[in-house]
Amino acid sequence: MSPKETAVKKRKKSGMVMLGIVALLYLITFFLSPETGKQALAASGGVLKMIAPILLIVFFLMALLNTSIDSKYIAKHLGKESGVKGWLIALGGGILSHGPAYVWYPMLSEMREQGARDGLIVAFFYTRSIKLPWLPLMVSYFGLLFTVLLTFFVILSAWLQGLIADRLLSK
């Protein structure tokens, strides 16, 4: 069995273990306090409703990635030799992405397995702190100069964090 197959099998097993633990905790909660169990289940359903559209988009992108983009393409545009283009894709993608960060984990993990650099993934996550819809509000509270400088320094820091990650995590 290849290392990639072993990692996938291990990930599936850990996911099933986590699902089992959560189900067991819900059962215990229902047994000890049915009302609290109902409230917890309702809260979980609310969270699922909120993230379902984003999850669907990410799953669609993962399916598109798996069917139409091969590992050579990812390695070329986001791999070790991607250069400035890879940084622009990672930084811009992070700024444009929406929703909770954890919904992006499966797709980014898949891209990493196909050759995307760790530093670019770090930069993507770091620039997610820039929220385009909130920039006008930020300008109204703090002014244009502050907003531009903060955004610049977040992007610069994302790039530096990515460089550090590349150095520390290079294989």
Biotite code that builds the C-alpha atoms (Angstrom):
import biotite.structure as struc

atoms = struc.array([
    struc.Atom([0.000, 0.000, 0.000], chain_id="A", res_id=1, res_name="MET", atom_name="CA", element="C"),
    struc.Atom([1.387, 3.410, -1.002], chain_id="A", res_id=2, res_name="SER", atom_name="CA", element="C"),
    struc.Atom([1.903, 6.174, 1.585], chain_id="A", res_id=3, res_name="PRO", atom_name="CA", element="C"),
    struc.Atom([-0.932, 8.180, 0.001], chain_id="A", res_id=4, res_name="LYS", atom_name="CA", element="C"),
    struc.Atom([-3.364, 5.249, 0.277], chain_id="A", res_id=5, res_name="GLU", atom_name="CA", element="C"),
    struc.Atom([-2.295, 4.689, 3.888], chain_id="A", res_id=6, res_name="THR", atom_name="CA", element="C"),
    struc.Atom([-2.904, 8.364, 4.717], chain_id="A", res_id=7, res_name="ALA", atom_name="CA", element="C"),
    struc.Atom([-6.359, 8.291, 3.093], chain_id="A", res_id=8, res_name="VAL", atom_name="CA", element="C"),
    struc.Atom([-7.286, 5.102, 4.960], chain_id="A", res_id=9, res_name="LYS", atom_name="CA", element="C"),
    struc.Atom([-6.068, 6.582, 8.250], chain_id="A", res_id=10, res_name="LYS", atom_name="CA", element="C"),
    struc.Atom([-8.048, 9.789, 7.626], chain_id="A", res_id=11, res_name="ARG", atom_name="CA", element="C"),
    struc.Atom([-11.237, 7.837, 6.873], chain_id="A", res_id=12, res_name="LYS", atom_name="CA", element="C"),
    struc.Atom([-10.791, 5.765, 10.014], chain_id="A", res_id=13, res_name="LYS", atom_name="CA", element="C"),
    struc.Atom([-10.214, 8.823, 12.202], chain_id="A", res_id=14, res_name="SER", atom_name="CA", element="C"),
    struc.Atom([-13.312, 10.474, 10.696], chain_id="A", res_id=15, res_name="GLY", atom_name="CA", element="C"),
    struc.Atom([-15.447, 7.452, 11.548], chain_id="A", res_id=16, res_name="MET", atom_name="CA", element="C"),
    struc.Atom([-14.051, 7.369, 15.093], chain_id="A", res_id=17, res_name="VAL", atom_name="CA", element="C"),
    struc.Atom([-14.892, 11.058, 15.526], chain_id="A", res_id=18, res_name="MET", atom_name="CA", element="C"),
    struc.Atom([-18.408, 10.511, 14.168], chain_id="A", res_id=19, res_name="LEU", atom_name="CA", element="C"),
    struc.Atom([-18.875, 7.636, 16.613], chain_id="A", res_id=20, res_name="GLY", atom_name="CA", element="C"),
    struc.Atom([-17.704, 9.753, 19.550], chain_id="A", res_id=21, res_name="ILE", atom_name="CA", element="C"),
    struc.Atom([-20.073, 12.594, 18.626], chain_id="A", res_id=22, res_name="VAL", atom_name="CA", element="C"),
    struc.Atom([-23.014, 10.183, 18.220], chain_id="A", res_id=23, res_name="ALA", atom_name="CA", element="C"),
    struc.Atom([-22.203, 8.607, 21.600], chain_id="A", res_id=24, res_name="LEU", atom_name="CA", element="C"),
    struc.Atom([-22.072, 12.028, 23.267], chain_id="A", res_id=25, res_name="LEU", atom_name="CA", element="C"),
    struc.Atom([-25.468, 12.933, 21.777], chain_id="A", res_id=26, res_name="TYR", atom_name="CA", element="C"),
    struc.Atom([-26.925, 9.636, 23.062], chain_id="A", res_id=27, res_name="LEU", atom_name="CA", element="C"),
    struc.Atom([-25.526, 10.258, 26.545], chain_id="A", res_id=28, res_name="ILE", atom_name="CA", element="C"),
    struc.Atom([-26.901, 13.812, 26.494], chain_id="A", res_id=29, res_name="THR", atom_name="CA", element="C"),
    struc.Atom([-30.356, 12.573, 25.416], chain_id="A", res_id=30, res_name="PHE", atom_name="CA", element="C"),
    struc.Atom([-30.270, 9.931, 28.153], chain_id="A", res_id=31, res_name="PHE", atom_name="CA", element="C"),
    struc.Atom([-29.242, 12.374, 30.906], chain_id="A", res_id=32, res_name="LEU", atom_name="CA", element="C"),
    struc.Atom([-31.323, 15.372, 29.775], chain_id="A", res_id=33, res_name="SER", atom_name="CA", element="C"),
    struc.Atom([-33.665, 14.934, 26.794], chain_id="A", res_id=34, res_name="PRO", atom_name="CA", element="C"),
    struc.Atom([-34.413, 18.672, 26.621], chain_id="A", res_id=35, res_name="GLU", atom_name="CA", element="C"),
    struc.Atom([-30.707, 19.579, 26.485], chain_id="A", res_id=36, res_name="THR", atom_name="CA", element="C"),
    struc.Atom([-30.202, 16.900, 23.844], chain_id="A", res_id=37, res_name="GLY", atom_name="CA", element="C"),
    struc.Atom([-32.955, 18.413, 21.695], chain_id="A", res_id=38, res_name="LYS", atom_name="CA", element="C"),
    struc.Atom([-31.443, 21.875, 22.079], chain_id="A", res_id=39, res_name="GLN", atom_name="CA", element="C"),
    struc.Atom([-27.995, 20.583, 21.138], chain_id="A", res_id=40, res_name="ALA", atom_name="CA", element="C"),
    struc.Atom([-29.370, 18.794, 18.089], chain_id="A", res_id=41, res_name="LEU", atom_name="CA", element="C"),
    struc.Atom([-31.272, 21.922, 17.036], chain_id="A", res_id=42, res_name="ALA", atom_name="CA", element="C"),
    struc.Atom([-28.131, 24.051, 17.428], chain_id="A", res_id=43, res_name="ALA", atom_name="CA", element="C"),
    struc.Atom([-26.133, 21.562, 15.340], chain_id="A", res_id=44, res_name="SER", atom_name="CA", element="C"),
    struc.Atom([-28.839, 21.621, 12.672], chain_id="A", res_id=45, res_name="GLY", atom_name="CA", element="C"),
    struc.Atom([-28.653, 25.434, 12.604], chain_id="A", res_id=46, res_name="GLY", atom_name="CA", element="C"),
    struc.Atom([-24.901, 25.331, 12.075], chain_id="A", res_id=47, res_name="VAL", atom_name="CA", element="C"),
    struc.Atom([-25.301, 22.714, 9.339], chain_id="A", res_id=48, res_name="LEU", atom_name="CA", element="C"),
    struc.Atom([-27.893, 24.911, 7.587], chain_id="A", res_id=49, res_name="LYS", atom_name="CA", element="C"),
    struc.Atom([-25.506, 27.841, 7.748], chain_id="A", res_id=50, res_name="MET", atom_name="CA", element="C"),
    struc.Atom([-22.475, 26.031, 6.303], chain_id="A", res_id=51, res_name="ILE", atom_name="CA", element="C"),
    struc.Atom([-24.276, 23.704, 3.857], chain_id="A", res_id=52, res_name="ALA", atom_name="CA", element="C"),
    struc.Atom([-24.159, 26.135, 0.900], chain_id="A", res_id=53, res_name="PRO", atom_name="CA", element="C"),
    struc.Atom([-20.445, 26.737, 1.397], chain_id="A", res_id=54, res_name="ILE", atom_name="CA", element="C"),
    struc.Atom([-19.800, 23.005, 1.791], chain_id="A", res_id=55, res_name="LEU", atom_name="CA", element="C"),
    struc.Atom([-21.654, 22.337, -1.458], chain_id="A", res_id=56, res_name="LEU", atom_name="CA", element="C"),
    struc.Atom([-19.488, 24.866, -3.275], chain_id="A", res_id=57, res_name="ILE", atom_name="CA", element="C"),
    struc.Atom([-16.306, 23.377, -1.809], chain_id="A", res_id=58, res_name="VAL", atom_name="CA", element="C"),
    struc.Atom([-17.404, 19.815, -2.683], chain_id="A", res_id=59, res_name="PHE", atom_name="CA", element="C"),
    struc.Atom([-18.188, 20.995, -6.208], chain_id="A", res_id=60, res_name="PHE", atom_name="CA", element="C"),
    struc.Atom([-14.737, 22.578, -6.465], chain_id="A", res_id=61, res_name="LEU", atom_name="CA", element="C"),
    struc.Atom([-13.153, 19.369, -5.117], chain_id="A", res_id=62, res_name="MET", atom_name="CA", element="C"),
    struc.Atom([-15.021, 17.280, -7.696], chain_id="A", res_id=63, res_name="ALA", atom_name="CA", element="C"),
    struc.Atom([-13.945, 19.691, -10.420], chain_id="A", res_id=64, res_name="LEU", atom_name="CA", element="C"),
    struc.Atom([-10.392, 19.548, -9.129], chain_id="A", res_id=65, res_name="LEU", atom_name="CA", element="C"),
    struc.Atom([-10.355, 15.745, -9.090], chain_id="A", res_id=66, res_name="ASN", atom_name="CA", element="C"),
    struc.Atom([-11.921, 15.283, -12.520], chain_id="A", res_id=67, res_name="THR", atom_name="CA", element="C"),
    struc.Atom([-10.453, 18.054, -14.612], chain_id="A", res_id=68, res_name="SER", atom_name="CA", element="C"),
    struc.Atom([-7.212, 19.197, -13.027], chain_id="A", res_id=69, res_name="ILE", atom_name="CA", element="C"),
    struc.Atom([-4.345, 16.765, -12.767], chain_id="A", res_id=70, res_name="ASP", atom_name="CA", element="C"),
    struc.Atom([-1.471, 16.884, -10.309], chain_id="A", res_id=71, res_name="SER", atom_name="CA", element="C"),
    struc.Atom([0.911, 18.234, -12.975], chain_id="A", res_id=72, res_name="LYS", atom_name="CA", element="C"),
    struc.Atom([-1.303, 21.300, -13.388], chain_id="A", res_id=73, res_name="TYR", atom_name="CA", element="C"),
    struc.Atom([-1.397, 21.935, -9.628], chain_id="A", res_id=74, res_name="ILE", atom_name="CA", element="C"),
    struc.Atom([2.336, 21.370, -9.316], chain_id="A", res_id=75, res_name="ALA", atom_name="CA", element="C"),
    struc.Atom([2.914, 23.869, -12.151], chain_id="A", res_id=76, res_name="LYS", atom_name="CA", element="C"),
    struc.Atom([0.674, 26.614, -10.750], chain_id="A", res_id=77, res_name="HIS", atom_name="CA", element="C"),
    struc.Atom([0.927, 25.998, -6.995], chain_id="A", res_id=78, res_name="LEU", atom_name="CA", element="C"),
    struc.Atom([3.996, 23.775, -6.644], chain_id="A", res_id=79, res_name="GLY", atom_name="CA", element="C"),
    struc.Atom([7.668, 24.434, -5.966], chain_id="A", res_id=80, res_name="LYS", atom_name="CA", element="C"),
    struc.Atom([8.230, 26.121, -9.323], chain_id="A", res_id=81, res_name="GLU", atom_name="CA", element="C"),
    struc.Atom([5.059, 28.258, -9.301], chain_id="A", res_id=82, res_name="SER", atom_name="CA", element="C"),
    struc.Atom([6.879, 31.491, -8.449], chain_id="A", res_id=83, res_name="GLY", atom_name="CA", element="C"),
    struc.Atom([5.022, 34.798, -8.291], chain_id="A", res_id=84, res_name="VAL", atom_name="CA", element="C"),
    struc.Atom([1.978, 33.331, -10.035], chain_id="A", res_id=85, res_name="LYS", atom_name="CA", element="C"),
    struc.Atom([1.477, 30.818, -7.204], chain_id="A", res_id=86, res_name="GLY", atom_name="CA", element="C"),
    struc.Atom([1.729, 33.541, -4.585], chain_id="A", res_id=87, res_name="TRP", atom_name="CA", element="C"),
    struc.Atom([-0.803, 35.703, -6.429], chain_id="A", res_id=88, res_name="LEU", atom_name="CA", element="C"),
    struc.Atom([-3.232, 32.778, -6.717], chain_id="A", res_id=89, res_name="ILE", atom_name="CA", element="C"),
    struc.Atom([-2.883, 31.889, -3.012], chain_id="A", res_id=90, res_name="ALA", atom_name="CA", element="C"),
    struc.Atom([-3.100, 35.457, -1.716], chain_id="A", res_id=91, res_name="LEU", atom_name="CA", element="C"),
    struc.Atom([-5.959, 36.420, -4.037], chain_id="A", res_id=92, res_name="GLY", atom_name="CA", element="C"),
    struc.Atom([-7.820, 33.179, -3.393], chain_id="A", res_id=93, res_name="GLY", atom_name="CA", element="C"),
    struc.Atom([-7.623, 33.716, 0.347], chain_id="A", res_id=94, res_name="GLY", atom_name="CA", element="C"),
    struc.Atom([-9.013, 37.233, 0.039], chain_id="A", res_id=95, res_name="ILE", atom_name="CA", element="C"),
    struc.Atom([-11.868, 36.090, -2.214], chain_id="A", res_id=96, res_name="LEU", atom_name="CA", element="C"),
    struc.Atom([-12.811, 32.992, -0.203], chain_id="A", res_id=97, res_name="SER", atom_name="CA", element="C"),
    struc.Atom([-15.785, 33.116, 2.146], chain_id="A", res_id=98, res_name="HIS", atom_name="CA", element="C"),
    struc.Atom([-17.264, 31.010, 4.909], chain_id="A", res_id=99, res_name="GLY", atom_name="CA", element="C"),
    struc.Atom([-15.611, 29.200, 7.793], chain_id="A", res_id=100, res_name="PRO", atom_name="CA", element="C"),
    struc.Atom([-12.022, 28.128, 7.231], chain_id="A", res_id=101, res_name="ALA", atom_name="CA", element="C"),
    struc.Atom([-12.655, 24.471, 8.074], chain_id="A", res_id=102, res_name="TYR", atom_name="CA", element="C"),
    struc.Atom([-14.858, 23.930, 5.036], chain_id="A", res_id=103, res_name="VAL", atom_name="CA", element="C"),
    struc.Atom([-11.787, 24.586, 2.878], chain_id="A", res_id=104, res_name="TRP", atom_name="CA", element="C"),
    struc.Atom([-9.657, 21.942, 4.649], chain_id="A", res_id=105, res_name="TYR", atom_name="CA", element="C"),
    struc.Atom([-10.628, 18.960, 2.447], chain_id="A", res_id=106, res_name="PRO", atom_name="CA", element="C"),
    struc.Atom([-9.978, 20.771, -0.821], chain_id="A", res_id=107, res_name="MET", atom_name="CA", element="C"),
    struc.Atom([-6.691, 22.276, 0.332], chain_id="A", res_id=108, res_name="LEU", atom_name="CA", element="C"),
    struc.Atom([-5.592, 18.910, 1.700], chain_id="A", res_id=109, res_name="SER", atom_name="CA", element="C"),
    struc.Atom([-6.308, 17.355, -1.690], chain_id="A", res_id=110, res_name="GLU", atom_name="CA", element="C"),
    struc.Atom([-4.359, 20.122, -3.422], chain_id="A", res_id=111, res_name="MET", atom_name="CA", element="C"),
    struc.Atom([-1.462, 19.610, -1.018], chain_id="A", res_id=112, res_name="ARG", atom_name="CA", element="C"),
    struc.Atom([-1.416, 15.893, -1.813], chain_id="A", res_id=113, res_name="GLU", atom_name="CA", element="C"),
    struc.Atom([-1.294, 16.787, -5.509], chain_id="A", res_id=114, res_name="GLN", atom_name="CA", element="C"),
    struc.Atom([1.751, 19.022, -5.078], chain_id="A", res_id=115, res_name="GLY", atom_name="CA", element="C"),
    struc.Atom([0.644, 22.444, -3.812], chain_id="A", res_id=116, res_name="ALA", atom_name="CA", element="C"),
    struc.Atom([3.271, 24.129, -1.623], chain_id="A", res_id=117, res_name="ARG", atom_name="CA", element="C"),
    struc.Atom([2.665, 24.367, 2.102], chain_id="A", res_id=118, res_name="ASP", atom_name="CA", element="C"),
    struc.Atom([3.602, 28.046, 2.101], chain_id="A", res_id=119, res_name="GLY", atom_name="CA", element="C"),
    struc.Atom([0.904, 28.860, -0.427], chain_id="A", res_id=120, res_name="LEU", atom_name="CA", element="C"),
    struc.Atom([-1.712, 27.082, 1.678], chain_id="A", res_id=121, res_name="ILE", atom_name="CA", element="C"),
    struc.Atom([-0.551, 29.021, 4.751], chain_id="A", res_id=122, res_name="VAL", atom_name="CA", element="C"),
    struc.Atom([-0.755, 32.288, 2.792], chain_id="A", res_id=123, res_name="ALA", atom_name="CA", element="C"),
    struc.Atom([-4.256, 31.378, 1.601], chain_id="A", res_id=124, res_name="PHE", atom_name="CA", element="C"),
    struc.Atom([-5.451, 30.898, 5.181], chain_id="A", res_id=125, res_name="PHE", atom_name="CA", element="C"),
    struc.Atom([-3.712, 34.024, 6.432], chain_id="A", res_id=126, res_name="TYR", atom_name="CA", element="C"),
    struc.Atom([-5.297, 36.296, 3.815], chain_id="A", res_id=127, res_name="THR", atom_name="CA", element="C"),
    struc.Atom([-8.748, 34.944, 4.633], chain_id="A", res_id=128, res_name="ARG", atom_name="CA", element="C"),
    struc.Atom([-8.753, 37.537, 7.430], chain_id="A", res_id=129, res_name="SER", atom_name="CA", element="C"),
    struc.Atom([-9.335, 40.203, 4.762], chain_id="A", res_id=130, res_name="ILE", atom_name="CA", element="C"),
    struc.Atom([-13.089, 40.306, 4.180], chain_id="A", res_id=131, res_name="LYS", atom_name="CA", element="C"),
    struc.Atom([-13.991, 42.284, 1.063], chain_id="A", res_id=132, res_name="LEU", atom_name="CA", element="C"),
    struc.Atom([-17.602, 42.962, 2.094], chain_id="A", res_id=133, res_name="PRO", atom_name="CA", element="C"),
    struc.Atom([-16.383, 44.524, 5.354], chain_id="A", res_id=134, res_name="TRP", atom_name="CA", element="C"),
    struc.Atom([-13.765, 46.856, 3.847], chain_id="A", res_id=135, res_name="LEU", atom_name="CA", element="C"),
    struc.Atom([-16.211, 49.764, 3.225], chain_id="A", res_id=136, res_name="PRO", atom_name="CA", element="C"),
    struc.Atom([-17.377, 49.555, 6.849], chain_id="A", res_id=137, res_name="LEU", atom_name="CA", element="C"),
    struc.Atom([-13.776, 49.495, 8.004], chain_id="A", res_id=138, res_name="MET", atom_name="CA", element="C"),
    struc.Atom([-13.039, 52.598, 5.913], chain_id="A", res_id=139, res_name="VAL", atom_name="CA", element="C"),
    struc.Atom([-16.001, 54.388, 7.495], chain_id="A", res_id=140, res_name="SER", atom_name="CA", element="C"),
    struc.Atom([-14.768, 53.592, 11.024], chain_id="A", res_id=141, res_name="TYR", atom_name="CA", element="C"),
    struc.Atom([-11.002, 53.851, 10.625], chain_id="A", res_id=142, res_name="PHE", atom_name="CA", element="C"),
    struc.Atom([-10.397, 55.785, 7.412], chain_id="A", res_id=143, res_name="GLY", atom_name="CA", element="C"),
    struc.Atom([-8.995, 54.854, 4.028], chain_id="A", res_id=144, res_name="LEU", atom_name="CA", element="C"),
    struc.Atom([-5.302, 55.128, 4.932], chain_id="A", res_id=145, res_name="LEU", atom_name="CA", element="C"),
    struc.Atom([-5.630, 52.809, 7.937], chain_id="A", res_id=146, res_name="PHE", atom_name="CA", element="C"),
    struc.Atom([-7.648, 50.256, 5.927], chain_id="A", res_id=147, res_name="THR", atom_name="CA", element="C"),
    struc.Atom([-5.188, 50.263, 3.027], chain_id="A", res_id=148, res_name="VAL", atom_name="CA", element="C"),
    struc.Atom([-2.174, 49.952, 5.342], chain_id="A", res_id=149, res_name="LEU", atom_name="CA", element="C"),
    struc.Atom([-3.757, 47.178, 7.396], chain_id="A", res_id=150, res_name="LEU", atom_name="CA", element="C"),
    struc.Atom([-4.716, 45.257, 4.258], chain_id="A", res_id=151, res_name="THR", atom_name="CA", element="C"),
    struc.Atom([-1.204, 45.712, 2.845], chain_id="A", res_id=152, res_name="PHE", atom_name="CA", element="C"),
    struc.Atom([0.418, 44.463, 6.056], chain_id="A", res_id=153, res_name="PHE", atom_name="CA", element="C"),
    struc.Atom([-1.921, 41.459, 6.274], chain_id="A", res_id=154, res_name="VAL", atom_name="CA", element="C"),
    struc.Atom([-0.974, 40.482, 2.711], chain_id="A", res_id=155, res_name="ILE", atom_name="CA", element="C"),
    struc.Atom([2.725, 41.084, 3.424], chain_id="A", res_id=156, res_name="LEU", atom_name="CA", element="C"),
    struc.Atom([2.493, 39.012, 6.614], chain_id="A", res_id=157, res_name="SER", atom_name="CA", element="C"),
    struc.Atom([0.692, 36.240, 4.750], chain_id="A", res_id=158, res_name="ALA", atom_name="CA", element="C"),
    struc.Atom([3.501, 36.121, 2.223], chain_id="A", res_id=159, res_name="TRP", atom_name="CA", element="C"),
    struc.Atom([6.154, 36.088, 4.990], chain_id="A", res_id=160, res_name="LEU", atom_name="CA", element="C"),
    struc.Atom([4.297, 33.363, 6.916], chain_id="A", res_id=161, res_name="GLN", atom_name="CA", element="C"),
    struc.Atom([4.119, 31.340, 3.715], chain_id="A", res_id=162, res_name="GLY", atom_name="CA", element="C"),
    struc.Atom([7.871, 31.731, 3.140], chain_id="A", res_id=163, res_name="LEU", atom_name="CA", element="C"),
    struc.Atom([8.554, 30.632, 6.721], chain_id="A", res_id=164, res_name="ILE", atom_name="CA", element="C"),
    struc.Atom([6.246, 27.634, 6.317], chain_id="A", res_id=165, res_name="ALA", atom_name="CA", element="C"),
    struc.Atom([8.004, 26.666, 3.076], chain_id="A", res_id=166, res_name="ASP", atom_name="CA", element="C"),
    struc.Atom([11.374, 26.772, 4.828], chain_id="A", res_id=167, res_name="ARG", atom_name="CA", element="C"),
    struc.Atom([10.224, 24.857, 7.914], chain_id="A", res_id=168, res_name="LEU", atom_name="CA", element="C"),
    struc.Atom([8.038, 22.292, 6.148], chain_id="A", res_id=169, res_name="LEU", atom_name="CA", element="C"),
    struc.Atom([10.069, 21.644, 3.015], chain_id="A", res_id=170, res_name="SER", atom_name="CA", element="C"),
    struc.Atom([10.421, 17.940, 2.401], chain_id="A", res_id=171, res_name="LYS", atom_name="CA", element="C"),
])
